[in-house]
Amino acid sequence: MTDKDDKIESINYRINNTSKQITDLEQTKINLMMLKREIQYQETKEVLETAFEKTLNQLTPEEQQKFYKKFEDFS
């Protein structure tokens, strides 16, 4: 091999290595975004459950049954 071929091979190696690093970083980014979404979902779920329970506790048993019916119809 000539010096020129060695340089081209070295550059190709570096390009491939950089591409692999980019791919790994993109996968890490996706994983972190999914984790963030899951954490936000859990927090939202907890807030909604707390609000739902507070609302139910303020209702009479008859109103609670109507509320449950509306909730079931909605979901």
The first five atom37 places (N, CA, C, CB, O) and aatype in JSON, in Angstrom:
{
  "aatype": [12, 16, 3, 11, 3, 3, 11, 9, 6, 15, 9, 2, 18, 1, 9, 2, 2, 16, 15, 11, 5, 9, 16, 3, 10, 6, 5, 16, 11, 9, 2, 10, 12, 12, 10, 11, 1, 6, 9, 5, 18, 5, 6, 16, 11, 6, 19, 10, 6, 16, 0, 13, 6, 11, 16, 10, 2, 5, 10, 16, 14, 6, 6, 5, 5, 11, 13, 18, 11, 11, 13, 6, 3, 13, 15],
  "atom_mask": [
    [1, 1, 1, 1, 1],
    [1, 1, 1, 1, 1],
    [1, 1, 1, 1, 1],
    [1, 1, 1, 1, 1],
    [1, 1, 1, 1, 1],
    [1, 1, 1, 1, 1],
    [1, 1, 1, 1, 1],
    [1, 1, 1, 1, 1],
    [1, 1, 1, 1, 1],
    [1, 1, 1, 1, 1],
    [1, 1, 1, 1, 1],
    [1, 1, 1, 1, 1],
    [1, 1, 1, 1, 1],
    [1, 1, 1, 1, 1],
    [1, 1, 1, 1, 1],
    [1, 1, 1, 1, 1],
    [1, 1, 1, 1, 1],
    [1, 1, 1, 1, 1],
    [1, 1, 1, 1, 1],
    [1, 1, 1, 1, 1],
    [1, 1, 1, 1, 1],
    [1, 1, 1, 1, 1],
    [1, 1, 1, 1, 1],
    [1, 1, 1, 1, 1],
    [1, 1, 1, 1, 1],
    [1, 1, 1, 1, 1],
    [1, 1, 1, 1, 1],
    [1, 1, 1, 1, 1],
    [1, 1, 1, 1, 1],
    [1, 1, 1, 1, 1],
    [1, 1, 1, 1, 1],
    [1, 1, 1, 1, 1],
    [1, 1, 1, 1, 1],
    [1, 1, 1, 1, 1],
    [1, 1, 1, 1, 1],
    [1, 1, 1, 1, 1],
    [1, 1, 1, 1, 1],
    [1, 1, 1, 1, 1],
    [1, 1, 1, 1, 1],
    [1, 1, 1, 1, 1],
    [1, 1, 1, 1, 1],
    [1, 1, 1, 1, 1],
    [1, 1, 1, 1, 1],
    [1, 1, 1, 1, 1],
    [1, 1, 1, 1, 1],
    [1, 1, 1, 1, 1],
    [1, 1, 1, 1, 1],
    [1, 1, 1, 1, 1],
    [1, 1, 1, 1, 1],
    [1, 1, 1, 1, 1],
    [1, 1, 1, 1, 1],
    [1, 1, 1, 1, 1],
    [1, 1, 1, 1, 1],
    [1, 1, 1, 1, 1],
    [1, 1, 1, 1, 1],
    [1, 1, 1, 1, 1],
    [1, 1, 1, 1, 1],
    [1, 1, 1, 1, 1],
    [1, 1, 1, 1, 1],
    [1, 1, 1, 1, 1],
    [1, 1, 1, 1, 1],
    [1, 1, 1, 1, 1],
    [1, 1, 1, 1, 1],
    [1, 1, 1, 1, 1],
    [1, 1, 1, 1, 1],
    [1, 1, 1, 1, 1],
    [1, 1, 1, 1, 1],
    [1, 1, 1, 1, 1],
    [1, 1, 1, 1, 1],
    [1, 1, 1, 1, 1],
    [1, 1, 1, 1, 1],
    [1, 1, 1, 1, 1],
    [1, 1, 1, 1, 1],
    [1, 1, 1, 1, 1],
    [1, 1, 1, 1, 1]
  ],
  "atom_positions": [
    [[0.82, -1.19, 0.0], [0.0, 0.0, 0.0], [0.86, 1.25, 0.0], [-0.93, 0.0, 1.19], [1.97, 1.29, 0.53]],
    [[0.29, 2.24, -0.61], [1.0, 3.51, -0.64], [0.58, 4.34, 0.55], [0.73, 4.27, -1.96], [-0.37, 4.02, 1.26]],
    [[1.32, 5.41, 0.74], [1.01, 6.32, 1.85], [-0.39, 6.92, 1.68], [2.07, 7.46, 1.92], [-1.13, 7.13, 2.64]],
    [[-0.72, 7.18, 0.41], [-2.05, 7.74, 0.1], [-3.15, 6.74, 0.48], [-2.15, 8.1, -1.41], [-4.16, 7.13, 1.05]],
    [[-2.96, 5.48, 0.17], [-3.94, 4.45, 0.51], [-4.1, 4.3, 2.03], [-3.53, 3.1, -0.1], [-5.2, 4.12, 2.54]],
    [[-2.98, 4.39, 2.73], [-3.03, 4.32, 4.19], [-3.84, 5.48, 4.78], [-1.6, 4.32, 4.77], [-4.62, 5.31, 5.71]],
    [[-3.63, 6.67, 4.22], [-4.36, 7.84, 4.7], [-5.87, 7.69, 4.44], [-3.83, 9.13, 4.03], [-6.7, 8.01, 5.29]],
    [[-6.21, 7.21, 3.26], [-7.62, 7.02, 2.91], [-8.24, 5.95, 3.82], [-7.76, 6.61, 1.42], [-9.36, 6.12, 4.29]],
    [[-7.54, 4.89, 4.07], [-8.04, 3.84, 4.95], [-8.23, 4.37, 6.37], [-7.08, 2.64, 4.96], [-9.21, 4.04, 7.04]],
    [[-7.3, 5.18, 6.83], [-7.41, 5.78, 8.15], [-8.61, 6.72, 8.24], [-6.12, 6.54, 8.49], [-9.34, 6.72, 9.23]],
    [[-8.8, 7.5, 7.2], [-9.95, 8.42, 7.17], [-11.26, 7.62, 7.15], [-9.87, 9.37, 5.94], [-12.21, 7.97, 7.85]],
    [[-11.31, 6.58, 6.36], [-12.51, 5.73, 6.32], [-12.81, 5.12, 7.69], [-12.34, 4.62, 5.28], [-13.97, 5.05, 8.11]],
    [[-11.77, 4.68, 8.37], [-11.94, 4.12, 9.71], [-12.52, 5.17, 10.66], [-10.58, 3.6, 10.25], [-13.44, 4.9, 11.42]],
    [[-11.97, 6.36, 10.59], [-12.45, 7.45, 11.46], [-13.9, 7.82, 11.13], [-11.55, 8.69, 11.32], [-14.68, 8.1, 12.04]],
    [[-14.24, 7.83, 9.85], [-15.62, 8.13, 9.44], [-16.57, 7.06, 10.01], [-15.74, 8.19, 7.88], [-17.61, 7.39, 10.58]],
    [[-16.2, 5.81, 9.84], [-17.04, 4.72, 10.35], [-17.18, 4.77, 11.87], [-16.47, 3.36, 9.92], [-18.26, 4.56, 12.41]],
    [[-16.08, 5.05, 12.54], [-16.09, 5.15, 13.99], [-16.98, 6.3, 14.45], [-14.65, 5.33, 14.53], [-17.75, 6.16, 15.4]],
    [[-16.89, 7.43, 13.78], [-17.71, 8.6, 14.12], [-19.19, 8.3, 13.86], [-17.27, 9.83, 13.3], [-20.05, 8.68, 14.66]],
    [[-19.49, 7.62, 12.78], [-20.87, 7.24, 12.48], [-21.44, 6.33, 13.56], [-20.95, 6.54, 11.11], [-22.59, 6.48, 13.97]],
    [[-20.62, 5.4, 14.02], [-21.06, 4.5, 15.09], [-21.33, 5.28, 16.37], [-20.01, 3.4, 15.36], [-22.33, 5.03, 17.05]],
    [[-20.48, 6.22, 16.7], [-20.68, 7.04, 17.9], [-21.97, 7.86, 17.79], [-19.48, 7.98, 18.12], [-22.71, 7.99, 18.76]],
    [[-22.23, 8.39, 16.61], [-23.46, 9.17, 16.39], [-24.68, 8.28, 16.58], [-23.47, 9.79, 14.96], [-25.65, 8.68, 17.22]],
    [[-24.63, 7.08, 16.03], [-25.74, 6.14, 16.17], [-25.97, 5.8, 17.64], [-25.46, 4.85, 15.38], [-27.11, 5.76, 18.1]],
    [[-24.89, 5.56, 18.38], [-25.01, 5.26, 19.81], [-25.62, 6.44, 20.57], [-23.63, 4.9, 20.4], [-26.46, 6.25, 21.45]],
    [[-25.19, 7.64, 20.25], [-25.73, 8.83, 20.9], [-27.21, 9.04, 20.56], [-24.92, 10.06, 20.5], [-28.0, 9.43, 21.42]],
    [[-27.58, 8.78, 19.32], [-28.99, 8.9, 18.94], [-29.85, 7.91, 19.7], [-29.15, 8.7, 17.42], [-30.96, 8.24, 20.11]],
    [[-29.35, 6.7, 19.88], [-30.09, 5.69, 20.63], [-30.22, 6.11, 22.1], [-29.41, 4.32, 20.52], [-31.28, 5.95, 22.7]],
    [[-29.15, 6.64, 22.66], [-29.2, 7.13, 24.03], [-30.21, 8.27, 24.17], [-27.81, 7.61, 24.48], [-30.96, 8.32, 25.14]],
    [[-30.23, 9.16, 23.2], [-31.19, 10.28, 23.2], [-32.62, 9.74, 23.19], [-30.96, 11.21, 21.98], [-33.46, 10.21, 23.96]],
    [[-32.9, 8.77, 22.34], [-34.24, 8.19, 22.26], [-34.61, 7.54, 23.59], [-34.32, 7.16, 21.12], [-35.73, 7.72, 24.08]],
    [[-33.69, 6.79, 24.18], [-33.95, 6.14, 25.46], [-34.27, 7.17, 26.55], [-32.75, 5.29, 25.88], [-35.19, 6.97, 27.33]],
    [[-33.51, 8.24, 26.59], [-33.74, 9.29, 27.59], [-35.08, 9.99, 27.36], [-32.61, 10.31, 27.56], [-35.78, 10.31, 28.32]],
    [[-35.43, 10.22, 26.12], [-36.71, 10.85, 25.82], [-37.88, 9.95, 26.25], [-36.81, 11.18, 24.31], [-38.89, 10.44, 26.75]],
    [[-37.74, 8.66, 26.04], [-38.78, 7.71, 26.46], [-38.89, 7.68, 27.98], [-38.48, 6.3, 25.92], [-39.99, 7.62, 28.53]],
    [[-37.77, 7.72, 28.66], [-37.76, 7.74, 30.12], [-38.43, 9.0, 30.64], [-36.33, 7.63, 30.66], [-39.23, 8.94, 31.58]],
    [[-38.12, 10.13, 30.04], [-38.74, 11.4, 30.42], [-40.25, 11.35, 30.23], [-38.15, 12.56, 29.59], [-41.0, 11.79, 31.09]],
    [[-40.68, 10.81, 29.1], [-42.12, 10.69, 28.82], [-42.8, 9.82, 29.87], [-42.35, 10.11, 27.42], [-43.89, 10.16, 30.34]],
    [[-42.17, 8.72, 30.24], [-42.75, 7.82, 31.24], [-42.86, 8.5, 32.6], [-41.9, 6.55, 31.36], [-43.87, 8.35, 33.29]],
    [[-41.84, 9.24, 32.98], [-41.88, 9.97, 34.26], [-42.99, 11.01, 34.24], [-40.52, 10.64, 34.55], [-43.73, 11.15, 35.22]],
    [[-43.12, 11.74, 33.16], [-44.16, 12.76, 33.05], [-45.54, 12.1, 33.06], [-43.97, 13.6, 31.77], [-46.47, 12.63, 33.66]],
    [[-45.68, 10.96, 32.41], [-46.95, 10.25, 32.39], [-47.34, 9.82, 33.81], [-46.87, 9.02, 31.47], [-48.49, 9.98, 34.21]],
    [[-46.38, 9.28, 34.55], [-46.66, 8.84, 35.92], [-47.1, 10.01, 36.79], [-45.42, 8.16, 36.53], [-48.03, 9.89, 37.58]],
    [[-46.42, 11.14, 36.65], [-46.77, 12.32, 37.43], [-48.18, 12.79, 37.08], [-45.74, 13.45, 37.18], [-48.97, 13.1, 37.98]],
    [[-48.51, 12.85, 35.81], [-49.85, 13.25, 35.38], [-50.9, 12.3, 35.9], [-49.92, 13.32, 33.85], [-51.96, 12.72, 36.36]],
    [[-50.61, 11.01, 35.84], [-51.53, 10.0, 36.33], [-51.81, 10.19, 37.82], [-50.98, 8.59, 36.07], [-52.96, 10.11, 38.25]],
    [[-50.76, 10.44, 38.6], [-50.92, 10.65, 40.03], [-51.76, 11.89, 40.33], [-49.55, 10.76, 40.71], [-52.61, 11.86, 41.22]],
    [[-51.54, 12.97, 39.61], [-52.31, 14.2, 39.81], [-53.78, 13.95, 39.49], [-51.75, 15.35, 38.93], [-54.66, 14.37, 40.25]],
    [[-54.04, 13.28, 38.39], [-55.43, 13.0, 38.01], [-56.12, 12.07, 39.02], [-55.47, 12.37, 36.61], [-57.28, 12.28, 39.36]],
    [[-55.41, 11.05, 39.48], [-55.99, 10.15, 40.48], [-56.32, 10.89, 41.77], [-55.04, 8.99, 40.77], [-57.39, 10.68, 42.35]],
    [[-55.42, 11.75, 42.21], [-55.65, 12.53, 43.43], [-56.87, 13.44, 43.26], [-54.41, 13.37, 43.78], [-57.71, 13.53, 44.15]],
    [[-56.95, 14.12, 42.14], [-58.09, 15.0, 41.87], [-59.38, 14.2, 41.81], [-57.88, 15.78, 40.55], [-60.41, 14.64, 42.33]],
    [[-59.34, 13.04, 41.19], [-60.52, 12.18, 41.09], [-60.99, 11.74, 42.47], [-60.21, 10.94, 40.22], [-62.19, 11.8, 42.78]],
    [[-60.04, 11.31, 43.31], [-60.39, 10.87, 44.66], [-60.96, 12.02, 45.49], [-59.16, 10.27, 45.36], [-61.94, 11.83, 46.22]],
    [[-60.37, 13.2, 45.39], [-60.89, 14.36, 46.13], [-62.31, 14.69, 45.69], [-59.98, 15.58, 45.92], [-63.16, 15.01, 46.52]],
    [[-62.55, 14.63, 44.4], [-63.89, 14.91, 43.87], [-64.88, 13.88, 44.4], [-63.89, 14.9, 42.33], [-65.98, 14.24, 44.83]],
    [[-64.52, 12.62, 44.38], [-65.42, 11.56, 44.86], [-65.73, 11.72, 46.34], [-64.81, 10.19, 44.6], [-66.86, 11.49, 46.76]],
    [[-64.74, 12.1, 47.11], [-64.95, 12.24, 48.55], [-65.91, 13.37, 48.89], [-63.62, 12.48, 49.25], [-66.5, 13.39, 49.97]],
    [[-66.09, 14.31, 47.98], [-66.98, 15.44, 48.21], [-68.42, 15.14, 47.81], [-66.48, 16.65, 47.46], [-69.32, 15.93, 48.08]],
    [[-68.64, 14.0, 47.16], [-69.97, 13.67, 46.66], [-70.7, 12.73, 47.6], [-69.86, 13.04, 45.27], [-70.1, 11.99, 48.38]],
    [[-72.01, 12.78, 47.51], [-72.83, 11.82, 48.26], [-72.73, 10.47, 47.54], [-74.33, 12.3, 48.37], [-72.32, 10.42, 46.38]],
    [[-73.12, 9.39, 48.22], [-73.06, 8.07, 47.55], [-73.85, 8.01, 46.25], [-73.59, 7.0, 48.49], [-73.42, 7.38, 45.28]],
    [[-75.02, 8.67, 46.2], [-75.8, 8.67, 44.97], [-75.07, 9.43, 43.86], [-77.19, 9.3, 45.21], [-75.03, 8.99, 42.71]],
    [[-74.48, 10.56, 44.22], [-73.72, 11.35, 43.24], [-72.48, 10.58, 42.77], [-73.31, 12.71, 43.84], [-72.09, 10.67, 41.61]],
    [[-71.89, 9.83, 43.69], [-70.72, 9.03, 43.32], [-71.09, 8.0, 42.26], [-70.13, 8.32, 44.57], [-70.34, 7.78, 41.31]],
    [[-72.25, 7.36, 42.43], [-72.68, 6.35, 41.45], [-72.91, 6.99, 40.09], [-73.96, 5.65, 41.91], [-72.53, 6.42, 39.06]],
    [[-73.52, 8.17, 40.07], [-73.72, 8.89, 38.81], [-72.37, 9.25, 38.18], [-74.57, 10.17, 39.04], [-72.18, 9.15, 36.97]],
    [[-71.45, 9.68, 39.04], [-70.12, 10.07, 38.57], [-69.41, 8.87, 37.95], [-69.28, 10.64, 39.73], [-68.83, 8.97, 36.87]],
    [[-69.46, 7.72, 38.63], [-68.85, 6.5, 38.09], [-69.47, 6.12, 36.75], [-69.01, 5.34, 39.08], [-68.77, 5.73, 35.82]],
    [[-70.8, 6.25, 36.67], [-71.49, 5.94, 35.41], [-70.99, 6.83, 34.28], [-73.0, 6.1, 35.57], [-70.71, 6.35, 33.19]],
    [[-70.88, 8.14, 34.56], [-70.38, 9.07, 33.55], [-68.94, 8.71, 33.16], [-70.44, 10.52, 34.07], [-68.57, 8.75, 31.98]],
    [[-68.15, 8.36, 34.15], [-66.76, 8.01, 33.9], [-66.68, 6.77, 33.02], [-66.01, 7.77, 35.22], [-65.89, 6.73, 32.08]],
    [[-67.48, 5.76, 33.31], [-67.48, 4.53, 32.51], [-67.96, 4.81, 31.09], [-68.38, 3.46, 33.16], [-67.41, 4.27, 30.12]],
    [[-68.98, 5.65, 30.96], [-69.47, 6.0, 29.63], [-68.4, 6.74, 28.83], [-70.74, 6.85, 29.72], [-68.28, 6.56, 27.62]],
    [[-67.64, 7.56, 29.52], [-66.6, 8.34, 28.85], [-65.44, 7.47, 28.4], [-66.09, 9.44, 29.77], [-64.88, 7.67, 27.32]],
    [[-65.09, 6.49, 29.24], [-63.93, 5.65, 28.9], [-64.37, 4.41, 28.25], [-63.12, 5.32, 30.11], [-63.54, 3.57, 27.89]]
  ]
}
